């Protein structure tokens, strides 16, 4: 099956809009000026600013308890994030066309998994890789390889020129940059395709056999890293949730049954639907986690 790697924040979901909603509620709760909303968003820098630096700046400016600020930074975006219906539909079409979909995201594991589960993305993708769990972050090739040992023919969709497109370019992957109306300014590398939004980007892949359209023979195999680095969706790959709103929101950090996209489903008496993984080699952890990168 052809492999799609896709970014989470500001690609599949509007992380900045969710954080903005959380900040507005925070300011209102503490009786702080609503006009400071833009100041906080600037300090946050789209989630790329150091969590410690943002917290220190907010505490100094507002004089509120450090615990309140840390709570905002820890769960604010995850508690307010939503998955747009057109995006969910586009993901279903891509998977119906035969693609294996894996989210590759920078950030802290608890927060990123909370976003994935709270939005129902855990039921629309085959798995996800979070930088904190792997010990490296995009554009490091290691985080892409944590999704699959064989990346031949894989595509990468994302909004960040540096993290997503440069990372894909270094590995020779077909890339789609979600521009959101921005001009491309990098000169050292370029995306294979540009799309105004993620629905348009996913639409490039939703035709049957598009994985071979660029002359690639895509094949998704077992990844060749420590199993806990790839979190896998706890459902049959063919399940198609009709209404994600019926789900109880998940909680970040909870442990669920996880299935590798390369695993084979085998039905056994008394154990209907159990997934039996193929043998795979393990490697040690890939290095220290960067605690400064909070990407809520």
N, C-alpha and C positions, 0 to 999 in steps of 0.2 A: 504493500500500500504506500502511496506517496505520503510524505511527511510535511506537515505544516507546523512551524514554530511561530508563535504569536506573542507579542508583548501584552501586558495587562494594563498598567496605568496609562491613561490618556490614549489608549488604543482600543482595547475591548471595552473598557469602562472610562467614564469621565472622572478621574480621580480628583482633579482640581475643583470641579463643581461640587463634589461631595465634601471636600475639605472646606470649601468656601461656606457651604451650608452649616457645617459644624462650627466654624469660627463665628459666624453670625449668631448662632445660638449661644455660644460661649460669651460673647460680648454682651448680649442681652441679659443673660443670667447673672452676670457680674456688674450690671449697671454701667458698662463702659461705652464710650462713644461708638456708634455704628460706623462713623467715618474712618475708624481705625481698621476696618476690614481690609481695605486695600494695603495698608501697611503690613499687616500680618501675612497676606498673600505674597507680597514682595519679599518679605523676610524668608518665607518658606521656599521660595524659588522652585515651585512645582514639585516639591518633595526632595529636591537634590541638596538642599542646605543641610548642614549638620544639625541633627536633632538637639544636641546639647546647646549649640549656638542659638538656635531658634528659641528654645526654652529660656535661656538666660536673657535674651533680648526682651521677650514677652514679660518675664518676671520683673525686669528692671523698668519697663515702660508702664506696666499696669499695676504693679505692687500687689498682685494676687498670689495666693498660695502656690508653691511650686507643684504640689500634688495635682491641682486643678489643671495647670498648664500641661503637665506630663500626660494626664488622662486625655486631654484634647489631642495631643500629638500621637498618643498610642492608639486610640480607637476612634478618633473623630471621623476620619474619612471612611473607615470600614463600616461604621454604624449608619452612614448616610448614602453609601454608594448604591447605585441601581444599574441594572443591565437593560439597555434600550431594546425594545421588542424587535426592531429591524435587525439589530446586531445578533440577537438570539436566532432569528429566522435565517440569517445569512450563515451562521455557524452550522445550523442543521442542514442547509443545502450543501455546504462544503463536505460535511461528513457523509451525506447521502451520495455524494459524487465519489466517495472512496478514500478520502483523505484521513490520515491519523493526525489529530490536533493536540499539540502540547504547548502549554503556556510556559514561557521563559521570562522570568521577572526578577528585577533587582529589588531588594527590600528585606525586611525582617519577616521571618517565617510566620509567626503568629498573625501579624497584620495582613500579609498577603493572602494567607489561607482564609482568613475571615472574610476578605473581599470576595474571594472565589466562591466560598460556600454561601455567603449571604445573598449573592446575586444569582445563585443557581448555576454558575459556570461549571461547577464540579459535575454537573449532569450533562454538560454540553461539550466537554473536551475529554480526551483520553488520560490526561495527566498534567502535572506541572512541575517545574523546577524553580526553586527560590534561591537567590544568591546566598543568603545566610546559611542555608543547609549545605550548599556545595562548597562554600568557603571562597568563592570568587564571584565576580559580577560582570555583566556585559560591559564592554565588548570582549572580555577574555574568552578565547575559543573553548576553554574547559567547560563553561556553563552551557554552551550549545551542545557539546559532546555528552553532557550529562543527560540530555534528552534521548539520545540514540547513539549507538556505536557507529552506525553507518549513516552519514548525512548526505550521501550521494542523491542528488535530485531534490533535496529539501528546499523549501521556501521559508523566508522569514518576513513577517509583517510587523512593523512597529513605527512609532512616531519620532523616535530619537535618532538623529543622524549619527551621533557618536556611538551610542550604546547598541542600537539595533542594526543600522545600515553598515557602519564600519565593521561591526562584528561579523555580519553576514558576508561582506565583501572579502574579509580576510580568509574566510573559509570557502569562498567560491560558491556561495549559496545564491539562488535567485532571491531578490529582495523587493519588497513593496514598501515604500515610504508613505506613511499617512501624513500628509502635509498640513491639513487643517488650514489651507490657504496660505501657508508660509512659502517663501521662495527658497530654493535650494542654494546654499552659499558655500558648501564645501568644494574644494578643488581636487583633493587627493583621492576621492572615491565618489561613486554615484550609485543611486538605487537602480535596479533593473527596471522598475516601474514606479510611478507616482500616482497616488490616489488621494482625492480630497478628504475621504473619510474611510472608516474601517469597513463599512458595508460595501462600498465600491471596491475596496481592496480585496475583500473576500469574494466578491463577484468574479474576480479574475480567475478564481480557482474552482468555481462551482460547476463548471462543465465537466462531464465525464472524461477521464483520461487526460485532464489538463496537466497532471503531474509529469507527463511525458512530452508536453507541447514544446518545450525548449530542447528536446533531444536527450532528456535525462531518463534513465530507467530507475525510478525511485523505489527504494526498498527499506522498510522500517524494521530494524533488528533490535535485539536486547541491548540496552546500554551497557557500557563496560565500566561502570563505576559503582560505588557503594549503593545498595538498594534504597536506603533511606533518603537518598538525595532526590529521587524522583517520586513525587506523590501521585498516586493513581486514582482515577475516578472509581468510586465504590459501586459501579453499576455495569450492566452489560453494555458494550459499545453500541449495540443496536437500539437501546432504549431511547425513546423520543418523548421527553416530558411535555405533556400537553399544556400544563399550566404551572409555571414555576411559582406563582403566587400562593399556591396551596402548601408550599414547603415551609416548615418552621425554620427560621433563620439559623444557620450554623454558628458555631462558636469557634473562633480561631484557636488552633492548637489541639483540638480534639483529635483523637485517633480513630480512623475509620478503616474498614477493609479497603485495600488498594490493589488495583489490577494493572499490571504492565501492559502497554499497548501491544507488546509482542507475545503476550501469553495466549495459550490456547484454552478455550472453554471445553470442559469435559463433564458430561453428566454422569453421575454415579448413583446407584441405588441409595436412597436416604440422604444424598448430598447433592440434590439437584442444583445445577448452576454454579458449582464450585469452580474457581479458576485455578488451573494447575500451571505454575510457571515453568518455563524451560530452564535448564541449568545455565548459570551465568557466572563468570568470574567476578570477584570483588577487588576493589582497590582501597587503600587507606584514604582517610579524609584528605581533601586537597589543600588544607592550609587554614590559617586563622580567619575568623569572620571579622569584617570591618564594622565595628559597632557604631561608627559615626554616621553611616548612611541610613537614614530612617525611612525614606520613600514611602510615606503613609498611603 
